[in-house]
Amino acid sequence: MNPPKRFALVAGETSGDLLAGLLLGGMRQRWPDLQSFGIGGSRMAAQGFDAWWPSEKLAVRGYVEVLRHYREIVGIRARLQERLLGPSRPDVFIGVDAPDFNLDLEAGLKAGGVRTVHFVCPSIWAWRAERVEKIRRSVDHVLCIFPFEPELLALHGIASTYVGHPLANVIPLMPDRALARAALGLRDEDTVVAILPGSRASEVHYLAQRFFKAAMLLLSERPHLRFVVPAVPALRARIEAEARSAGLGGSLVVLGGQSHTALAACDVTLIASGTATLEAALFKRPMVIAYNMNWLSWQIMRRKQLQPWVGLPNILCGEFVVPELLQDQATPQAMARAVADWLGAPAKINALQQRFTELHHTLRRDTAQLATDAIEQVLEG
C-alpha cells in the first residue's frame, strides 16, 4: 500500500482557517488517509489537522503592528521551516493566504526541495505589485479565487488555476433570513444591523468603539433598531466590554461566532474591510465598509494602493457599489449616516442584490475538485 499523503498548511487568521478547512474537506475526499499539520485554527482541526501553532499567532495586520510581533513571528517561521525540511517532510506545502508569512516560508521550502502551492493569489492587482517576483520564486502553483487572476499571473510565468471562491459554495444563493432570525431570537419585523469590527485584536482596538458609537447615533434616530455583533471567541469579552463602554444595552447582542447567521439575518451591515465584506456580498446584504488603523501603517499602505477601492465587493464589481469610509473618514457620524441611507433605499438595495447575485454565480465553482486536481498535478510534477 502507498503511504498516506502528507500536507503541511499554514493559515494565518480566521478567514484563512475557514478557507483551509473547506479545502481540507475536499482534499480528504481525494485522499481519505491524508495527514495534515502546520499552523491553523478550529475549522482545520475539525478536518483532522494537527496545529503545531494556532492561527491567531499570525493574525496581525499593518506594518507597525507586525513590527511589534516581528521577532515572535520570524521565530515561528524559522522553526516551522526547519521542521518541514527535516526527515519527515511533507509531499506538498500549501500556504493559505497570509502572504507576508507564507511567501518567505515557501521560498525556503521550495529551495529545499518541497513542492509549494499558494491558495489565494496575493493582491498584486490591488497593491504591492512588486510581490509578483517573490511569488514566481516561491511558489510552484497558485490556486486563484478570482477569475481575472490566472491571466495576470501567466504574464509573469506563474502557473495557476482558477478554483472559484469556496465561500460561494457554502453560502446559499438565496439566504434564508427568516431561519437566521429565528436562530438569533429576532422577529421578522425587526430592523437589524450586523456590526462586524474584525477578527483581529488590532482591528477591534481601532474599530469597535467607532462602530458602537455609530450604533448609538443610529439608535437616537431609530430606537427600535436591533444590533448583532459576531465575535471570535478570543475577542468576545473585549467586544462585550467595548459595547458596554459605548452605552449599548438591550439593543445589542454579542454572538459567539455565528457571523454567517448574523449576515443572513440582518438588513444592513457595518463591517470592517476584509474577507467578511465578500461574505456579506454573497449574503446579498447592503453594507458600509469602514477601516481605521495605525497612522503610519495607513500612510505606507496608501502609497502602495493600485486601485481606488479597498473593499472586495467594490474591487470585484469595478465600482463603488457600497460606500467605503477609511481612516479619518471612518467617523461614527459618517458611518451612522451611511447605514441610515441604506435603510431608506429599498430600490437601491434591490439593484445591489441583483449585482451581488451575478457576482455569486461568477465565483461559484467546484472549488474542492478544481483545487485537488491542481494539487495532484503538483504532486506528480
N, C-alpha and C positions, 0 to 999 in steps of 0.2 A: 504494500500500500504506500501511496505517496504521503510524505509528511504534511501536516496542516500548513496552510499559507500563514505567513506571519506579516502583519501590517503594523507599522508604527504610525501614529497620528498625533498631531498637535492642534488643538482648537483653543483659542485664547480668550474666549468670553462667552456670554450666554448665547448670543446669536450663532457663534461658531459651534458651540456644543449642540445646538439644535440641528444645524446643517449636518454635522458629523454623525449625529445619532441617526438621522434619516439615511445618510449614505451607508453607514454600517448595517442598517437593516436590509438594504438592497444587496450589499456585499455578502451578508450571511446567507441569503438565498442562493447565491452563486457558489459560495464556499462555506458550507454549513459548519465545518470544524475549524474555521479560521481563528487565529489568535490575534488580538489587538491590544495595544499598550502605548503609553506615552503620557500626554497631557490632555485632560478632558474633564467633563462635568457629568451631571446626573443623567442626561439623555444618552450619553455614550455608555455610561455604566449600565444602563438598562439593556444595552446590547452586548453585555459581557466584557466591556472594555476595562482594562487594568490601568487605572490612573496612577502614574508614579508621582505626579504633581497635579493639584486641582487647577482647572482653567482660570479660576479667579486670580491666580498669581500673575497672569498676563493681561488682566483686564484694566489696562491703563491707557488713556488717550491724551494726546497733547505733548508737545516737545518738553516743556518744563516738568510736567507730571512724570514723564518717562525718566527724565534725569534723576528725579528723586528716588526711583526704584531701579536705577540702571545697574548697580552692582549686583543686586539680587537676581535680576532677570538675566544678565550676562552669565552669572554663575550657574543658573539653572540650565541655560542653553549649552554651556561647555560640558556640564556633567551629563546631560542628555546625549549630546553628540558622542562623547566618549563611550557611553553605554551602548549606543546603537551601532557603533563601529567595532564593538567587542566580538567575542566568539559567537554569540547567538544573535547575529544581525537580522533585521527584517528583510523580507523579499522586496517590499516597496515601502517607502516613506510617503505619507500623504499629509501635507500641510494644509490645514483648513483655515483660510483667510489669515489674519494676524501676520501680514507680510513683513512688518518690521522685525519680528522674531523669526519667522519661518524661512524667509529667503536666505538669510545668512546661514541658518542651520542646514537648509537644503544644499547650499553651495558646498559646505564641508562634507556632507554625506555623499553627494554626487562625486566629489573628488576622491572620496574613499571607496567608491565602487557600489554604493547603494542607489538603486533607481528611485527617482523622486517625481512625485505628482503634486501639483498645487491646485486645490479646489477653491474656486472663486478668484477670478483674474484680478490682480491688483488694479486699482482705478487709475491706470495710466492715461485714460481718456478724460479724467476729471482733474487730476493734479499729479505732480511728481512724475512727469513723463520720462525723466532720466532713469526711472526704475526699470525700463524695458531691457537694458543691458544686463542688469542683475538677474532678471527673470531668465534670460537666454542662458546665462552662465550657470544658473542654479537648478533649473527645472527640466525634466525630460518631457513632461506633458502637462498642460493646463486644462482643467475642467472649467468651462465658462458657463456662467449662469445667465448671461445676457446675449442676445442673438448677434449683435454687431461686433462682439469681441474677437472671434476667431479670425475674421478678415484682417483686423488690425494687427493681431499677433503674427499672422502669416507674413505680413510685410517685413517683419523683423526675424523671420526664420524660426519662429517658435511654434512647435506642434501643439494643437489644442482641439478640443471638441466642445460644441455647444450642447449642454445636457439639460437646458431649461433650469428653472428655479424650483428646488424641492418644495418650497412652501406653496407653490401654485398647485401642487397636487394634494397637499394636506388641507388647505383652506378651500371650502366648497365654493363653487361659482355663485351660488345663491345662499349666503349665510342665513341661518335661522335665528333671527333676532328675538322672537318670542321665547324660544327654548333657552337662549342665553340669558334673557332677563329673568325667566323663571328660576334658573340655576343660581342667580345672584339675588333673588328676592326682590326684584324690581317689577313694577307694574307696566303694562303695555302703554298706559297714558303718560308715564313719566318722561320728562326730557332729561337725557343722560349725557354727561360729558365724561369721557375717559381721559385721565391725566396720566401720561407716561413720561416721567422725568429721567428715564435712562436706567441702564442696568449696571453702571459703574459707579463706584463711590465718588469719583471726581465729578461725574455728571449730576448726581444728587446734590453734591455740595454747591455747584454753581446754578442749578436749575430749580430744585424743589421749592425753595422759598418764593422764587419768581412765579412759578406755576400756581402755587397755593394763594399767593396774593391776587393773581388774576382771577382765581376761582372766587375769592371773597368779593371782588368787584362785580363779577357776574351775578353773584347771589344778591347783591344790593339792588340790582335791577330785576332779577328773576328769582325770587325767594324760594320757588318750588323746584329749582334745579337739583338734580342728584349727581354726585361725582363718584366715580370708582377709580381706584389707583392700584393697578397691579404692581407688586413689588417682589423682586427676587428675595429669597429667604434671608440672605446675608445682610440685606439693607432694609428689611421691613421695619425693624424697631426704629431705625433712624428716620425713615419716611414718616412713620406714625408721629414721632416727636416733632418733625417739621410741620406736619399738618396741625398738631395741637398748638404749636407756637404761632401759626398763622391765624388761629382763632376759628378754624373749621370744626364744626361739631357733628351733629347727626346727619348733615347733608352729604358727608363724605365717608366712604368705606375703603380701607386699605385691604387689598386682597393678597393672599399668599400665592404669588404667581398668577395664573389664570389670565394672562394678557390676551389670549385669543378669545376667551369668553367675554372679557371686557370690551374688546373691539367689536365683537359681534353684537353686543347689547347696546352700544352707545349710539347717539345721534351724531356726535362730532367728537373728535379727539384733539387735545392739546398735547403735542408729542415732541420728544427730543429727536433731532436729526440722527439717522442711523437706519439699521435694518428694519426696525419697528415701523418706520414710515412705509416701507414696501408692504409689510403685513397689513397695515391699515388700508392701503390701496387695494390689496387683494380682498379685504373685507368690504370694499366699496364704500368706505367711510370718508366723509369730508374731514379735513384736518387743518390744523395750524401747526407748522413746523417751526420750532424755536431751538436756539442753541446759544450757550454762553460758556466761555472757557477762560483759562488764564490769559491775560492780555498779551504776553509775549508769544505764547503758543499761537494765538489768533493772528498776530502780525506775521509770523513765519508762514503759517498755513495759507493765509490770504494771498501772499505773494506767489505761491505755487499753484494757485487755482487756475484751471484752464477753461472752465465753463461758468456761465452766470448763475447756475443753480447748484445747490448743495443737497437738497432732498432728492432721494431716489425717484419718487413719483414724477417730479419735475424733470429730472435728467432723462428718464425713460420716455416721457411724453414730449420732450424737447421744448417745453414752455412752462411758464408759471401757472400750472393748473390749480395749485394750492399755495397759500402765502407762506413765505419764509421770513422769520424775524430772527436775525443773527446778531450776536454780541450786543452792542449798545442799543440796537433796535428791539431787543427782547425785553421790553419793559412790561410789567404787569398790565398797565393801561393799554398798550398796543395789543397784547395777547388777548385781553378781555374783549376789546373791540372786534378783533378778527374772528374770535369764536362766535360772538353775537351776530356778526354779519352772516355766518353760515346758518345760524338758527332761523334767520329771517329770509332765507333764499331757497325755497323748495325747488324752483325751476333750475337754478344753478346746480343744486345738489343732484338732480336727476341727470343733467348733462354730464356731470363729473362721474356719476356711477356708470353711465354708458361707456365713457372713456376708460374707466378702470376695468370694466368687463372685457373690452378689447385687449387691454394690456394683459389681463389674466390668461386669455386664450393664447397669446403670444408666448408667455412664459411657461405654459403647461406642456410638459413633455414627459416621457417615461424616463425620468432622471436616473433612477436606480439602474435600469437596464443600460442606458447610454453610458453612464459613469463606469459601471463594472465592465462593460465591453472595452472601454478605453483603458482601464486599469489592467485588464487581461492582456491587451496588446503590449502594454509596458512590461508586464511580466515576461512575455515571450520575446521581447526585443533584445 
